[in-house]
Amino acid sequence: MDIFTHQNAYKWFVPICALAIFIEMYFSYKRKAKNYEFKDVSTNVYFAITNVFLDGLMYGVSFIVMNFFYSYRLINWESTGVLYWLIAFIGQDFLYYIHHYVDHHSRFFWAVHVTHHNSEYYNISTGFRSPVFQPFYRFMFLIPLILVGIAPLHIMFAYAMNQNYGTLCHTNFIKRNKRKGVLGFFLNIWEYIFVTPSHHRVHHASNTKYLDKNMGMALIIWDRIFGTFQAEEDEEDYEKLKFGLTKPLEDKGPVNIIFHEWKEIFKDFFSRKKHLPLGTRLKYVFMPPGWSHDGSSKTSKQLQKELFESSK
C-alpha cells in the first residue's frame, strides 16, 4: 500500500494546523491584534468543507483523466528515488505557479479564485478559504508532470504537502527577516528560495503595488524568475497592508462570496452597449480582471503603471 497519498498528507496536517490556529488565536487575543473574526472564520470553514465535498465528487473523474495521460507517459521510472521526488515536488510547484498565474490573469478563472482573496482578515484559517470550484479543473494543469512519468497519486501527494506549507504562511505573526549574523544569513537564503508569510501577505494585499504578486505556493523562485515578485515594504516607507479585494463586498454572505464575480461577468457580457461585437464581450470573460474596452475600469498592470508614473 502506497503511503504517499494526499489523504495521508492531510491527515497528519489537520491536527498540526488546528493547533497552530489556536495558538495564533491566543496571541491575537493577548496582543489585541484583531486578526480573527467569528463570521470570517466560519466562512473559511464553510468553504473548506464545500471544497472537500466537491473534491470527493471529482476524485474518480480527475484520476480517470490523469491515469489516461499517465498511460502515455514519456518516461518509465524504475524507482521512486530522490530525483523522482524532486521532480514531483518542484514540478508540481511550478505547475501550481502557472495555474495561479492564470487564476489572476483571466477573469473566468479569477471568478473561481477570488473566493480565496475576499477576506479582509489574514490568518492561518484564511488558508482554508478555498476556491470551491477548483476541483473541477485543477488536475488539468498537472498533465505535463504526468507525461514525464510522475504517478498521479504522487503528484497529488506533492500538491498536498506544498499546500500544507502554503497554508501555514497565512499569518501576520511571522515578520520579514531583518536579523543579522549567521541566523539572519540562513533566513535570507530561505526567503530567497521559499515562500514566507511576508511574501504571501503581499499576495493577499489589495494595495496597488502588491496586486498579482508572489504567486508561488512553496517556492518563491518562480516569481523571481518571471517578474511577479514583490517584497513586503516597511509600512513607514509605503503604506499599511490592506487585505481583501480592491472593492470590498457589501454582501458577505457565503453565496454572494462564491458567485459575486460571476454575476459581474454576466452583467458585463450582456448589459454593455448593444453595439459591442461578440469578440469584445468575450474579452470581459477571459481578459484580466478589470479589463474594459473603454477604460472605465483598469487591470492591475494598468493601475501599477499609473502608480509608477505618478511616483516619478
C-alpha positions in Angstrom: 0.0 0.0 0.0 1.4 3.4 -1.0 1.6 5.8 2.0 2.4 8.7 -0.2 -1.2 9.9 -0.8 -2.7 13.3 -0.4 -5.2 11.8 2.1 -2.3 10.8 4.4 -0.7 14.2 3.9 -3.8 16.0 5.0 -4.5 13.5 7.9 -1.3 14.4 9.8 -1.5 18.1 8.9 -5.0 18.8 10.2 -4.2 18.4 13.9 -0.9 20.4 13.5 -2.8 23.2 11.7 -5.6 23.2 14.2 -3.1 23.7 17.0 -1.4 26.5 15.0 -4.7 28.2 14.6 -5.5 28.1 18.3 -2.0 29.4 19.2 -2.4 32.2 16.7 -5.9 33.0 18.1 -4.4 33.1 21.6 -1.7 35.6 20.6 -4.1 37.6 18.6 -6.3 38.0 21.7 -3.4 38.7 24.0 -2.0 41.4 21.8 -5.4 42.7 20.8 -4.4 42.3 17.2 -7.9 41.6 15.9 -6.7 39.1 13.4 -9.7 36.8 13.8 -13.4 37.5 13.5 -16.0 34.7 14.2 -18.1 35.2 11.0 -15.0 35.3 8.8 -13.6 32.1 10.3 -17.0 30.4 9.9 -17.0 31.3 6.2 -13.4 29.9 5.9 -14.6 26.6 7.4 -17.7 26.5 5.2 -15.6 27.0 2.1 -13.1 24.3 3.2 -15.9 21.8 3.8 -17.6 22.6 0.4 -14.2 22.3 -1.3 -13.6 18.9 0.3 -17.1 17.7 -0.7 -16.6 18.8 -4.4 -13.1 17.3 -4.3 -14.6 14.0 -3.3 -17.2 14.1 -6.1 -14.4 14.8 -8.6 -12.0 12.3 -7.2 -12.9 9.5 -9.6 -13.2 11.7 -12.7 -9.9 13.5 -12.0 -7.9 10.3 -11.6 -9.5 8.7 -14.6 -8.3 11.6 -16.7 -4.9 11.7 -15.0 -4.4 7.9 -15.4 -5.3 8.2 -19.1 -2.5 10.6 -19.7 -0.2 8.5 -17.4 -0.6 5.6 -19.8 1.1 7.8 -22.4 4.0 8.9 -20.2 7.3 9.5 -21.9 9.5 8.2 -19.0 9.1 4.9 -17.0 10.9 5.4 -13.7 12.5 2.3 -12.3 12.2 3.5 -8.7 10.8 6.4 -6.8 14.2 7.8 -5.6 15.4 11.2 -4.7 15.4 12.6 -8.3 11.8 11.3 -8.9 10.5 13.1 -5.8 12.4 16.2 -6.5 10.8 16.4 -9.9 7.4 15.6 -8.3 7.7 18.4 -5.7 9.4 21.1 -7.8 7.4 20.3 -11.0 4.1 20.4 -9.1 5.0 23.7 -7.5 6.0 25.2 -10.9 2.7 24.0 -12.5 0.8 25.5 -9.5 2.6 28.8 -10.2 1.3 28.6 -13.8 -2.2 27.7 -12.6 -2.1 30.5 -10.0 -0.9 33.0 -12.6 -3.8 32.0 -14.9 -6.2 32.4 -11.9 -5.1 36.1 -11.6 -4.9 37.0 -15.3 -8.0 35.5 -16.7 -11.3 36.8 -15.3 -13.0 33.4 -16.0 -10.6 31.7 -13.6 -10.4 34.7 -11.3 -14.2 34.3 -10.7 -13.3 31.0 -9.0 -10.1 32.0 -7.3 -11.4 35.3 -5.9 -13.1 33.4 -3.1 -9.7 32.9 -1.5 -8.9 36.6 -1.7 -12.1 38.3 -0.5 -11.5 38.0 3.3 -10.4 41.3 4.9 -8.6 39.2 7.6 -5.3 37.4 7.2 -4.7 34.4 9.5 -4.0 30.7 9.2 -7.7 29.9 8.8 -7.7 32.1 5.6 -5.6 29.3 4.0 -8.7 27.1 4.2 -10.8 29.7 2.3 -10.8 27.5 -0.8 -11.8 28.4 -4.3 -14.5 25.9 -4.1 -14.9 25.1 -7.8 -11.2 24.4 -8.5 -11.6 20.6 -8.2 -13.5 20.7 -11.5 -10.4 21.7 -13.5 -7.3 21.8 -11.2 -6.0 18.4 -12.3 -5.7 19.6 -15.9 -2.8 21.8 -15.1 -0.9 18.7 -13.8 -0.8 16.8 -17.2 2.8 17.9 -18.1 4.1 16.3 -14.9 2.1 13.2 -15.6 3.6 12.9 -19.1 7.2 12.8 -17.7 6.2 9.8 -15.6 5.3 11.1 -12.2 2.3 9.0 -10.9 -0.9 10.9 -10.4 -1.2 9.7 -6.8 2.4 11.0 -6.1 1.7 14.4 -7.8 -1.4 14.9 -5.5 0.8 14.0 -2.5 3.3 16.6 -3.6 0.4 19.1 -4.1 -1.0 18.3 -0.6 2.4 18.8 1.1 3.1 22.0 -0.8 -0.3 23.3 0.1 0.1 22.4 3.7 3.3 24.5 3.8 1.5 27.3 2.0 -1.4 27.3 4.4 0.9 27.9 7.4 2.2 31.0 5.5 -1.1 32.7 6.1 -0.1 34.5 9.3 0.7 38.1 10.4 2.8 36.9 13.4 6.0 35.9 11.4 7.6 39.1 10.2 10.0 39.7 7.3 13.6 38.7 8.2 15.7 41.6 9.5 18.1 39.6 11.6 21.8 39.9 11.3 24.6 37.3 11.8 24.5 33.6 10.9 20.8 33.1 11.6 19.9 36.1 9.5 22.1 34.9 6.7 20.4 31.5 6.6 16.9 33.1 6.9 17.8 35.3 3.9 18.7 32.2 1.9 15.3 30.6 2.9 13.4 33.8 1.9 15.2 33.8 -1.4 14.0 30.3 -2.3 10.9 29.6 -0.3 7.6 31.4 0.1 7.4 33.1 3.6 4.4 34.7 5.4 5.9 38.0 4.4 5.8 37.0 0.7 2.3 35.7 1.0 1.0 38.7 2.8 1.9 40.7 -0.2 0.0 38.3 -2.4 -3.2 38.8 -0.3 -2.8 42.6 -0.1 -5.1 44.8 -2.2 -2.6 47.7 -2.3 -2.0 48.6 -5.9 1.7 47.9 -5.7 1.1 44.4 -4.4 -1.7 43.2 -6.8 -1.0 39.9 -8.6 2.4 39.4 -7.0 4.1 36.4 -5.3 2.1 33.5 -6.9 4.3 30.7 -5.6 2.9 28.2 -3.1 6.1 26.7 -1.7 8.8 28.2 -3.8 9.2 31.9 -4.5 11.9 31.4 -7.1 9.3 31.3 -9.9 8.2 34.8 -9.0 11.8 36.0 -9.1 12.4 34.3 -12.4 9.2 35.5 -14.2 8.9 39.0 -12.7 6.0 38.7 -10.4 8.0 39.0 -7.2 7.4 41.9 -4.8 9.0 42.3 -1.4 6.9 43.5 1.5 7.7 47.1 2.2 8.0 48.7 5.6 4.8 50.5 6.5 6.6 53.7 7.3 8.1 53.6 3.7 5.0 52.6 1.9 1.6 52.1 3.4 -0.2 49.6 5.6 -1.2 46.3 4.1 -4.9 46.2 3.2 -6.3 42.7 2.8 -9.3 41.7 0.7 -10.4 43.0 -2.7 -9.8 46.4 -4.2 -13.6 46.8 -4.0 -14.8 45.2 -0.7 -18.0 43.2 -0.9 -21.0 44.7 0.8 -22.8 41.3 0.9 -20.5 38.9 2.7 -23.0 36.0 2.7 -21.4 32.7 1.5 -23.5 32.5 -1.7 -22.5 36.0 -2.8 -18.9 35.4 -1.9 -18.8 32.5 -4.3 -20.9 33.9 -7.1 -20.3 37.7 -7.0 -17.7 37.8 -9.8 -19.8 35.5 -12.0 -22.7 38.0 -11.6 -20.4 40.9 -12.7 -19.2 38.9 -15.7 -22.8 38.1 -16.7 -23.7 41.8 -16.3 -20.7 43.0 -18.4 -21.3 40.4 -21.1 -25.0 41.0 -21.6 -25.6 44.5 -20.3 -22.9 46.5 -22.1 -23.9 48.7 -25.0 -25.5 46.6 -27.7 -23.1 47.7 -30.4 -20.2 45.7 -28.9 -19.1 42.8 -31.0 -19.0 39.3 -29.6 -15.2 39.3 -29.5 -15.2 42.3 -27.2 -17.9 40.8 -25.0 -15.8 37.6 -24.7 -12.9 39.7 -23.5 -15.0 40.7 -20.5 -15.0 37.0 -19.7 -11.4 35.9 -20.4 -9.2 39.0 -20.2 -7.6 40.0 -16.9 -9.9 41.3 -14.1 -10.5 45.0 -14.6 -10.2 45.0 -18.3 -12.6 47.2 -20.2 -12.9 48.3 -23.8 -13.4 52.0 -22.9 -11.0 52.4 -19.9 -13.9 52.6 -17.4 -12.1 50.0 -15.3 -8.4 49.0 -15.3 -6.3 45.9 -14.8 -3.7 45.6 -12.1 -0.9 46.2 -14.6 -2.5 49.4 -15.8 -3.0 50.6 -12.2 0.6 49.8 -11.3 1.9 51.6 -14.4 -0.1 54.7 -13.3 1.3 54.4 -9.8 4.8 54.1 -11.1 4.5 57.1 -13.4 2.9 59.2 -10.6 5.8 58.4 -8.3 8.5 59.7 -10.7 
